[in-house]
Amino acid sequence: MVGQQGNRRLVVATDRAAVEAGLRVGMPATKAQALIQGLAVMEAEPDADAEALERLALWALRRYAPIVAPDPPDGLVMDTTGADHLHGGEQLMLADMVERLSQVGFSARAAIADSWGALGCCSCGGA
């Protein structure tokens, strides 16, 4: 997906196949199209994405935790204190969440941390 950022059109989202082909978020759209002949480019829809993230947060709130918030552009943060035991513990809850998202076509990663700061580090692929 590409979107306008200032006066540039940049790749704003990719799928696994695009990453394996060498595309990266932040890459100019013209470079992405040069790397892959016939690349199908879709325009990003930030408002629709924000609405979808809100719906996903509501789903997680109803199913998993008493406190859930969207973490734009593509994440959720949840405080599962007092609720994870209802799903067999933290690990089973995360596995269930990722599996359910996978079943409807989402590619998801999940992490558990003791603090918001540590969670931010986990979600970005850090320590």
GUVEX-383490 format. One record per residue (C-alpha): residue number from 1; residue in one letter; chain; x, y, z negated. Coordinates in steps of 0.5 Angstrom, whole numbers. Layout:
ATOM pos code unit X Y Z
ATOM NUM A A X Y Z
...
This chain:
ATOM pos code unit X Y Z
ATOM 1 M A 0 0 0
ATOM 2 V A 2 7 1
ATOM 3 G A 1 14 -1
ATOM 4 Q A 2 21 -1
ATOM 5 Q A 7 24 -6
ATOM 6 G A 9 31 -4
ATOM 7 N A 10 31 3
ATOM 8 R A 12 24 3
ATOM 9 R A 9 17 5
ATOM 10 L A 12 12 0
ATOM 11 V A 10 5 -2
ATOM 12 V A 6 5 -8
ATOM 13 A A 5 -2 -9
ATOM 14 T A 7 -9 -6
ATOM 15 D A 5 -16 -6
ATOM 16 R A 10 -22 -8
ATOM 17 A A 11 -23 0
ATOM 18 A A 13 -16 1
ATOM 19 V A 18 -16 -4
ATOM 20 E A 21 -22 -2
ATOM 21 A A 21 -19 5
ATOM 22 G A 25 -13 2
ATOM 23 L A 20 -8 1
ATOM 24 R A 20 -4 -6
ATOM 25 V A 16 1 -9
ATOM 26 G A 18 8 -8
ATOM 27 M A 21 6 -1
ATOM 28 P A 19 11 5
ATOM 29 A A 13 8 9
ATOM 30 T A 17 9 15
ATOM 31 K A 23 5 13
ATOM 32 A A 18 -1 10
ATOM 33 Q A 15 -1 17
ATOM 34 A A 22 -1 21
ATOM 35 L A 24 -7 16
ATOM 36 I A 18 -11 18
ATOM 37 Q A 15 -11 25
ATOM 38 G A 7 -10 25
ATOM 39 L A 7 -9 18
ATOM 40 A A 0 -8 16
ATOM 41 V A -1 -2 12
ATOM 42 M A -6 0 7
ATOM 43 E A -8 7 4
ATOM 44 A A -7 7 -3
ATOM 45 E A -14 9 -7
ATOM 46 P A -12 12 -14
ATOM 47 D A -19 14 -16
ATOM 48 A A -22 7 -14
ATOM 49 D A -15 4 -18
ATOM 50 A A -17 8 -24
ATOM 51 E A -24 5 -24
ATOM 52 A A -22 -2 -23
ATOM 53 L A -17 -1 -29
ATOM 54 E A -23 2 -33
ATOM 55 R A -27 -4 -31
ATOM 56 L A -21 -9 -33
ATOM 57 A A -20 -6 -40
ATOM 58 L A -28 -7 -41
ATOM 59 W A -27 -14 -39
ATOM 60 A A -21 -15 -44
ATOM 61 L A -25 -11 -50
ATOM 62 R A -31 -16 -49
ATOM 63 R A -27 -22 -49
ATOM 64 Y A -20 -21 -53
ATOM 65 A A -19 -15 -57
ATOM 66 P A -22 -10 -61
ATOM 67 I A -18 -4 -58
ATOM 68 V A -16 -4 -51
ATOM 69 A A -14 2 -47
ATOM 70 P A -12 3 -39
ATOM 71 D A -4 4 -38
ATOM 72 P A -4 7 -31
ATOM 73 P A -3 6 -26
ATOM 74 D A -3 -2 -27
ATOM 75 G A -3 -4 -34
ATOM 76 L A -7 -5 -40
ATOM 77 V A -5 -4 -48
ATOM 78 M A -9 -8 -53
ATOM 79 D A -8 -9 -60
ATOM 80 T A -10 -16 -62
ATOM 81 T A -10 -15 -69
ATOM 82 G A -15 -20 -73
ATOM 83 A A -17 -23 -66
ATOM 84 D A -12 -27 -63
ATOM 85 H A -13 -33 -68
ATOM 86 L A -20 -33 -64
ATOM 87 H A -17 -35 -58
ATOM 88 G A -12 -40 -61
ATOM 89 G A -6 -35 -63
ATOM 90 E A -2 -30 -59
ATOM 91 Q A 1 -35 -54
ATOM 92 L A -6 -38 -52
ATOM 93 M A -9 -32 -52
ATOM 94 L A -4 -29 -47
ATOM 95 A A -4 -36 -43
ATOM 96 D A -12 -35 -42
ATOM 97 M A -12 -28 -40
ATOM 98 V A -7 -29 -35
ATOM 99 E A -10 -35 -32
ATOM 100 R A -17 -32 -32
ATOM 101 L A -14 -26 -28
ATOM 102 S A -10 -31 -23
ATOM 103 Q A -17 -35 -22
ATOM 104 V A -20 -28 -19
ATOM 105 G A -14 -26 -15
ATOM 106 F A -10 -22 -20
ATOM 107 S A -2 -23 -21
ATOM 108 A A -1 -21 -28
ATOM 109 R A 4 -21 -33
ATOM 110 A A 3 -21 -40
ATOM 111 A A 8 -19 -47
ATOM 112 I A 7 -19 -54
ATOM 113 A A 11 -14 -58
ATOM 114 D A 10 -12 -66
ATOM 115 S A 10 -4 -64
ATOM 116 W A 8 0 -58
ATOM 117 G A 15 2 -56
ATOM 118 A A 18 -5 -56
ATOM 119 L A 12 -7 -51
ATOM 120 G A 14 -1 -47
ATOM 121 C A 20 -5 -46
ATOM 122 C A 18 -12 -45
ATOM 123 S A 13 -9 -40
ATOM 124 C A 18 -6 -35
ATOM 125 G A 22 -12 -35
ATOM 126 G A 27 -10 -41
ATOM 127 A A 30 -13 -47
